[in-house]
Amino acid sequence: MSADFIARLVGMVVFAGLGIYWGIYVGNLSGENQALFAVIFALVGALVGLVITPYISTRPVRALRGILGRVSSQTLVAGFIGLLAGLIIAALLAIPLSALPTPFGDVLPVVGVILFGYLGIAVFIMRQDDIFSVFRMTLPSRAGDAAGEMVDNGRTILLDTSVIIDGRIADISRTGFLYGTFLIPRFVLNELQYIADSADSMRRQRGRRGMEVLSELQKDATVPVRISDIDVEGVREVDDKLVVLARQMNSPIMTNDYNLNRVAELQGVPVLNVNELANAVKSVLLPGEPLLVDIIQEGKESGQGVGYLEDGTMVVVEDGRGRINEQVTVTVTKVLQTAAGRMIFAQLGE
């Protein structure tokens, strides 16, 4: 039974009761049959209550929940503090304002409450980062809180399903290079659960791996993880919801999905791409440097052999086809950066 249905029933009863009251009142004024007016007004009131009750009860509450769900906790705290500051100022000014002659003494205190309450909320929300940074600097430092200061910092990072399944996010978070809070919306968790329950064995394994990675992230205290029921109305695709949510919260998205990366960048949303990070931290090799590599397969061109470094970088060795399944020393001749990653060309050493 939905909340709207219950609200309609309650509204129908309440408005029917009000209709009976007004029917009796109108019947007394007109001198006609009170029972007839009471029945007519009760039926009209019940119909009105059945129609309009959700629009004045459950739907405004649902809309308010949606708005508050999209606002970060830091913004809510800043707005609440700003409201208190504005009301305090309005209360102090209400004493001299109430001494003014009528009607100013009656109207201006109320206007002051509304005006200063709004200004307090607006100013504190606009300067929330500066205000919270001052609070962090004034708090006494404690042992073990150095990492906590980096972690908190009011930053929220939205996690995509692909980056959770990938698994490298758990290792990256332990390094301490990331700070803030990992936020996983409920619709991302639902998609992960859907993949884990898939009939395809490969997808099921990937989904279950994502669940295990998520459990590791929650146990690791380096970067806090928060699962939220926050949602985006009117949008069905998970990627589209993430982009809209990131724009509303002014938060980056962490992903390794190429399409999501491009869509987010086109809409001005910052993206933390795990693949780009992996390419950035790969070892830098210059032409002429020696390199030890295991040749494991043939290359595309005649005589080539292919091996891989520990970080997954492909090494193409000229004339290496005859040394397959051997560990050889090669000399780097060229380093090529492609969209798929870094590729090294080398030749057999002397």
SEVEXVO-783231 format. One record per atom (N, C-alpha, C): x, y, z. Coordinates in steps of 0.1 Angstrom, whole numbers, plus 2048, in hexadecimal, padded with zeros to 3 digits. Atoms other than C-alpha are relative to their C-alpha. Layout:
<sites>
XYZ
...
</sites>
This chain:
<sites>
8097F4800
800800800
80980C800
7F77F4802
8108217F4
7FC80B80A
8037F57F7
813840809
7F680A7FA
80A7F8806
7FF8537EF
7F27FB802
80D8067FE
7E283B7F3
7FB80280E
8047FD7F2
7E283E819
7FD80F802
8037F27FF
7E4864816
7F38037FA
80D7FD806
7C68647FF
7F57FC809
80B8057F6
7B184F818
7FF80A80B
8007F77F4
7BB866835
7FA80D7FC
8057F3805
7B5885820
7F18007FD
80E801803
793878815
7F780180D
8078007F3
788872839
80080E806
7FF7F37FA
795894845
7F880A7F9
8087F6807
7868A8829
7F17FD800
80E8047FE
76589582C
7FB80680D
8047FA7F3
76489F851
7FF80F7FF
8017F2801
76B8C3848
7F48047F7
80B7FD808
7508C182D
7F37FF808
80B8017F7
7378B5847
7FE80D809
8007F47F7
7408D285E
7FB80C7F8
8047F4808
73C8EC842
7F27FE7FB
80E803805
71C8DB835
7F680480B
8097FD7F5
70C8DF857
800810802
7FF7F27FF
719903859
7F88087F6
8077FA80B
70B90C837
7F17FE801
80E8037FE
6EA8FB83F
7FA80980B
8057F77F5
6E691085F
7FE80E7FA
8027F3806
6EC93084B
7F58017F6
80B80080A
6D492782F
7F27FC805
80D8047FA
6B9918846
7FB7F47F9
80580C807
6B78F982F
8047F4808
7FD80C7F9
6BC8D5837
80F7FE802
7F28017FC
6DD8D184A
8067F37FB
7FB80D803
6E08AC843
8047FF7F1
7FD80080F
6DE8B181D
80D8077FD
7F37F8802
6F98CC81E
80C7F8805
7F48087FA
70F8B6834
8047F57F7
7FD80C809
70C89881D
8078057F3
7FA7FB80C
7148AD7FE
80E805802
7F37FB7FE
7318BF80D
80A7F5804
7F880B7FC
73E89F81C
8057F87F3
7FC80780D
73E88E7F9
80A8097F8
7F77F8807
74F8AC7E9
80E801808
7F38007F8
7698AE806
8077F37FE
7F980C802
770889802
8077FF7F3
7FA80080D
77688D7DD
80C8097FF
7F57F7800
78C8AB7E2
80C7FA807
7F58067F8
7A08997FD
8077F57F8
7FB80C807
7A487A7E7
8098057F4
7F87FC80C
7B388F7CA
80C808805
7F57F77FE
7C88AA7DA
8097FC80C
7F88037F4
7D589A7FA
80F7FC7FD
7F2803803
7F588A7EA
80880D7FC
7F97F5805
7FE8AC7DB
80480A80C
7FD7F77F5
7FE8BD7FD
8067F880C
7FA8087F5
80D8A1812
80C7F77FB
7F5809803
822884804
8098057F5
7F77FC80B
82E8937E3
80980B803
7F67F67FC
83D8B37F2
80B7FA809
7F68067F8
84E89D80C
8097F87F8
7F7808809
85B8867F1
80A8097F8
7F87F6808
8688A47DD
80B805809
7F67FB7F7
8798B27FC
80A7F6804
7F780A7FD
889891804
80A7FE7F4
7F780180C
89788F7E0
80A80C800
7F77F5800
8A58B27E3
80B7FF80B
7F68027F5
8B58AB805
80A7F57FD
7F880B803
8C288A7F8
80C8037F7
7F67FC809
8D689C7DD
80A809805
7F77F67F9
8E68B47F5
8097F9809
7F68067F8
9068AB806
7FE80380F
8027FE7F2
9078A882C
80780D804
7F97F47FD
9208C582D
7F880C7FD
8097F5804
9088DC81A
7F480180A
80C8007F6
8EB8D2832
80580680D
7FB7FA7F3
9018DA851
80280F7FE
7FD7F2802
90C8FB842
7F38087FF
80D7F9800
8E890583A
7F980180D
8067FF7F2
8DC8FC85D
80780A809
7F87F67F8
8F891086D
7FD80E7FC
8047F3805
8F092D856
7F3805804
80E7FC7FB
8CB92C85F
80080480F
7FF7FC7F2
8D492D884
80680D802
7FA7F37FF
8EB94A87F
7F780B7FC
8097F6805
8D195D86B
7F580380A
80A7FE7F6
8B6957885
80580780D
7FB7F87F5
8CC9638A1
80180F7FD
7FF7F2803
8D398388F
7F28067FF
80E7FB801
8AE987887
7FA80280E
8067FE7F2
8A59828AC
80680C807
7FA7F47FA
8BE99C8B7
7FB80D7FA
8067F4806
8B09B589E
7F2802802
80F7FF7FE
88C9AD8A6
7FD80980C
8037F87F4
88F9BF8C8
7FF80F7FC
8027F2804
8969E28B9
7F58027F5
80A7FE80B
8809DC89A
7F27FF806
80D8007FA
8629D38B0
7FC80C807
8047F37F9
8649F58C1
7FC80A7F6
8047F780A
85DA068A0
7F1802800
80E7FE800
83AA1589B
7F97F67F6
808809809
81EA0088B
7FF8067F2
80080F801
81E9F0871
80F7FB800
7F2805802
8459EF86F
8047F780C
7FC8087F5
8499E1892
7FA7F2800
80680D801
8329C4889
8057F87F4
7FC80780D
83F9BC866
80F7FE7FF
7F2801802
8649C2867
8077F5807
7FA80C7FA
86D9A7881
7FE7F47F8
80380C808
85C98D86B
8088007F3
7F87FF80C
86D99A84C
80F7FD803
7F28027FC
88F99A85F
8037F1802
7FE80E7FE
88A975868
8027F97F3
80080680D
88396B844
80D8047F9
7F47FB808
89F981835
80D7FB806
7F38047FA
8BB97984E
8017F0800
80080E801
8B195484E
8057FB7F2
7FC80480E
8B4952828
80F8047FE
7F27FB802
8D5967828
80A7F7807
7F78097F8
8E4950843
8027F37F8
7FF80C807
8DC93182F
8098027F3
7F97FD80C
8E994080E
80F802802
7F27FC7FD
90994E81C
8087F4804
7F980B7FB
91392F82F
8017F47F6
7FE80B80A
90C917812
80A8057F6
7F77FB80A
91F92D7FA
80F7FF805
7F28007FB
93E92E811
8027F4809
7FF80C7F7
93A90B820
80E7FA800
7F3805800
95C900814
80A808809
7F77F87F8
96E91D824
7FD7FE80F
8048027F2
95A919844
8057F3806
7FC80D7FB
9618F4848
8107FF800
7F1800800
9868F983F
80580780C
7FC7F97F3
98991285C
7FE7F780C
80280A7F5
9798F8873
80B7F5801
7F680A800
9928DE868
80D805805
7F37FA7FB
9B08F586E
80080280F
8007FC7F2
9A48FE891
7FE7F3809
80180C7F8
99D8DA89C
80D7FB804
7F38057FC
9B98CB8B1
8037F37F9
7FC80C807
9CD8B189F
8027F580B
7FE80B7F8
9CD88E8AE
8077F57F9
7F880B806
9E286F8A8
7F77F87F7
808808809
9D585C88A
7F68087F8
80A7F8807
9C087987D
8058077F4
7FA7F980B
9D8885863
7FA7FB7F3
80780680C
9C986D849
7F2804800
80F7FD7FF
9A6875856
7FD80E7FB
8027F2805
9AB89A84D
8008007F1
80080180F
9B3890829
7F47F97FC
80B808804
997877828
7F3808800
80C7F97FF
97C88E834
7FF80B7F6
7FE7F5809
9818B0824
7F48037F7
80D7FD807
95C8B1818
7FF7FC7F2
80180480E
9638A07F7
7F97F37FF
80880D803
94C8857E9
8047FB7F2
7FC80680D
95786D7CD
7F57F67FD
80A80A804
93B85A7BB
8077F57F9
7FA80C806
9458377B2
7F67F97F6
80880780A
939826792
8017F1802
80080F7FF
93080178F
80D7FA7FB
7F5805806
94D7FB778
80D800808
7F47FE7F8
96880878F
7FF7F780D
8018097F5
95A7F37AC
8047F27FC
7FD80E805
95B7D3797
80F7FF7FC
7F2800804
97E7DC78A
8097FC80C
7F98047F4
98B7D87AE
80C808803
7F47F97FD
9A97EF7AB
7FE80C80A
8037F57F7
99780A7BF
8037FD80E
7FC8047F2
99D7F67DF
80E803803
7F27FE7FE
9C27F77DA
80480F800
7FD7F2801
9C281B7D0
7FC80880C
8057F97F4
9AE8267EE
80A7FE80C
7F68037F4
9C8815806
80C8087FF
7F47F8801
9E482A7F8
7FF80D806
8027F37F9
9D584A807
80180B7F6
8007F580A
9D785E7E6
7F28067FE
80E7FA801
9B18627E6
7FB80580D
8067FA7F4
99F8777FF
7F18037FE
80F7FD801
97A87D806
7F87F5805
80980B7FD
95E865808
7FB7F97F3
80580780C
95484A7EF
7F17FF802
80F8017FF
92E84D7E9
7FB7F77F5
80680A809
91C8307D9
7F1801801
80F7FF801
8F88387CF
7FA7F2800
80880D800
8DE81D7D4
7FE7FA7F2
80380580D
8D881A7AF
80D7F97FA
7F4807803
8FD8117AA
8017F2807
80080D7F8
8FB7F67C5
7F67F67FA
80A808806
8DB7E97B5
8057FA7F2
7FA80580D
8ED7E6793
80B7F5803
7F680A7FC
90A7D47A4
7FA7F3804
80780C7FC
8F27BC7B4
7F97F87F4
80680680C
8E07B6793
80B7F87F8
7F5807807
9027AD783
8047F3807
7FC80C7F8
90A7957A0
7F67F57FF
80A80B801
8E978379B
7FD7FC7F1
80280380E
8ED780775
8017F17FD
7FF80E804
8E875F764
80D7FD7F9
7F4802806
908764751
80B7FE80A
7F68037F6
925755765
80B80A801
7F67F6800
93E76F75B
7FC80D806
8067F47FA
92878C764
7FD7FE80F
8038037F2
91E77B784
80D801809
7F37FF7F9
94377778E
80580E802
7FC7F27FF
94A79B786
7F880880B
8097FA7F6
92C7A679B
8047FD80E
7FD8057F2
9367917B9
80E806804
7F37F97FD
95A79F7B6
7FE80E804
8037F27FC
94B7C27B7
7FB80180E
8068007F2
9387B97D7
80C7FE80A
7F48027F7
9597AC7E7
80880D801
7F87F37FF
96B7CC7DD
7F980A808
8077F67F8
9507E17EC
8017FD80F
7FF8047F2
9527CD80C
80E804805
7F27FC7FC
9787D380D
80180F802
8007F17FE
9727F9808
7FA80480D
8077FC7F4
95A7FA825
8087FC80C
7F88037F4
9727E883C
80D808801
7F47F8800
98F7FE832
7FC80E804
8047F37FA
98E81F846
80880B7F9
7F87F5806
9A683282F
7F780B7F9
80A7F7806
98984181A
7F37FB804
80E8057FC
96683F829
7F77FD7F4
80A80480B
94B82E814
7F2802806
80E7FE7FC
927839816
7F67FC7F5
80B804809
909829805
7F4808802
80B7F77FE
8ED8417FF
7F47FC7F7
80C802808
8C983E7F3
7FD80B7F7
8027F5809
8CD85D7DF
7FD7FB7F2
80480480E
8BD85B7BC
7FD80C7F8
8037F5809
8B687079E
7F37FD7F9
80D802806
892874793
8018027F1
8027FD80E
88987176E
80C7FA7F7
7F5805807
8A985F764
8017F1803
80180E7FE
8AB83975E
80E7FA800
7F3806802
8CF831753
80980380C
7F77FE7F5
8E982D76F
80A80A7FD
7F57F6803
90484075D
7FA80E7FF
8067F3801
8EC85D756
7FD80580E
8037FB7F2
8E285E77B
80D804807
7F47FC7FA
90685F785
80580E7FC
7FB7F3805
90E87C76F
7F780C805
8097F67FB
8EF89077A
80380280F
7FD7FF7F1
8F788879F
80D807802
7F37FA7FE
91B89279B
7FF80F7FD
8027F1802
9108B478C
7F980780B
8077FA7F5
8F88BA7A8
80880180C
7F78007F4
9118B17C3
80D8067FE
7F37FB803
92F8C07B2
80B7F6804
7F780B7FB
94189F7B7
8067F97F3
7FA80880B
95988B7A0
7FA7F2800
80480E801
950869793
80D7F77FE
7F4809802
96A84C796
7FB7F57F8
80480A809
967834779
80B7FB7F7
7F780480A
97982075F
7F87FD7F3
80980180C
95C821746
80380B7F6
7FC7F680A
967833726
7F48097FC
80C7F8804
94483D71C
7FB80A80B
8047F87F5
93B84A73E
80A80C802
7F67F67FF
95C85D73F
7FE80B7F6
8027F680B
95586F71E
7F3808803
80C7F97FD
931877727
80180A80B
7FE7F87F4
93B885749
80880C7FC
7F77F5804
95789A73A
7F980A7F7
8077F7808
9408A9720
7F6808808
8097F97F7
9288B473C
80780780B
7F87F97F6
9448C3750
8017FA80E
7FE8087F3
9458A876B
80E7FB801
7F28057FF
9688A0778
7FF7F1802
80080F800
97187B774
80E7FC805
7F48077FB
98B866786
8007F27F9
7FF80C808
99484B76D
80B7F7805
7F680A7FA
9A682C77C
80A7FC7F5
7F780480A
9B482375A
80A80A7FD
7F77F5802
9C3845755
80B80180B
7F78007F4
9D2843778
80B7F47FE
7F780B802
9E182176F
80A8037F6
7F67FC80B
9F182E74F
80A80B805
7F77F57FB
9FF84C762
80B7FB809
7F68047F6
A1183877C
8097F47FA
7F780A806
A2181F764
80E8057FF
7F27FC800
A4781F763
8038077F3
7FB7F880C
A5783874B
80D7FA7FB
7F4806806
A6F828733
8048087F4
7FB7F780B
A8583B71A
8077F77F6
7F880880B
A9482E6F9
80E7FE804
7F28047FD
AB581C6FF
8017F980E
7FF8077F3
AAC80F722
7FF7F17FF
80280E801
AB07EA728
7F47FB808
80C8057FA
A927D5733
8007F1800
80180E7FF
A8D7B273F
7F17FC7FE
80E803803
A6D7A2731
7FF7F27FC
80380D804
A5D78072C
7F88017F3
80780180D
A5377A707
7F67F4801
80A80B7FD
A32766709
7F87FD7F3
80880380C
A237686E6
8068077F4
7FB7FA80C
A287726C2
7F980E7FE
8067F3803
A227956B5
7F88007F3
80780080C
A0D7A1698
8098007F4
7F77FF80B
A2A7A9682
80A7F4800
7F780C801
A4378F675
80C802809
7F48007F7
A5E78668E
7FE80680E
8027FA7F3
A4F7996AB
7FC7F780B
8048077F4
A4B78C6CE
7FA80A80A
8077F77F7
A3479B6E9
8027FB80E
7FF8027F1
A3979D70F
7F980B807
8077F67F8
A297B072B
80880380D
7FA7FC7F3
A377C3749
7F67FD80B
8098047F5
A297BE76C
7F4809801
80C7F77FF
A127DD768
7F77FE7F4
80980380B
A037CE748
8048077F3
7FB7F980C
A177E372F
8057F67F6
7FB80A80A
A1C7D170E
80D8047FA
7F37FE806
A3F7CD701
8017F87F3
7FE80780D
A447C56DC
80F8007FD
7F2802802
A667B66D5
8027FC7F2
7FD80480E
A747B66B2
8097F4800
7F880D801
A827946A8
7FF7F880C
8018077F3
A757866C8
7F77F37FF
80980C801
A5F76A6B9
8077F4803
7F880C7FD
A7B7516BD
8037FE80E
7FD8007F2
A7E7596E2
7F47FF809
80D8017F8
A5A7516ED
8027F780C
7FF8077F3
A57744711
80E801806
7F27FE7FA
A7A752719
80080F806
7FE7F37FA
A8476F72F
80D8067FA
7F57FA807
A9A78771B
80280E804
7FD7F27FD
AAB7A871F
7FE8077F2
8027F980C
A9F7C1705
80380F802
7FE7F1800
AA67E66FC
7F58077FB
80C7F8804
A8A7FF6FA
8048087F4
7FD7F880C
A8880F6D8
7F580B7FF
80B7F6801
A668226DA
7F57FD80A
80C8017F7
A4A8296F3
7F58077FA
80C7FA807
A2882E6E4
7F480080A
80C7FE7F8
A0A83C6F8
7F47FF7F8
80C801807
9E98306EB
7F4801809
80C7FF7F8
9C58326F6
7FE7F4809
80180C7F8
9C780F703
80A7FF80B
7F68007F6
9E6816717
80E8027FA
7F37FD804
A0C817713
8067F37F9
7FA80B807
A1E8016FA
80F8037FE
7F27FF801
A447FB6F9
8057F77F5
7F980780A
A587F16DB
80F7FE804
7F28027FB
A7A7E16E1
8067F67F6
7F880A808
A957CC6D0
8087F880A
7F88097F8
AA97AF6DD
80D806803
7F47FB7FC
AC77B96F1
80C7F97F9
7F4806806
AEB7B26E5
8037F3808
</sites>
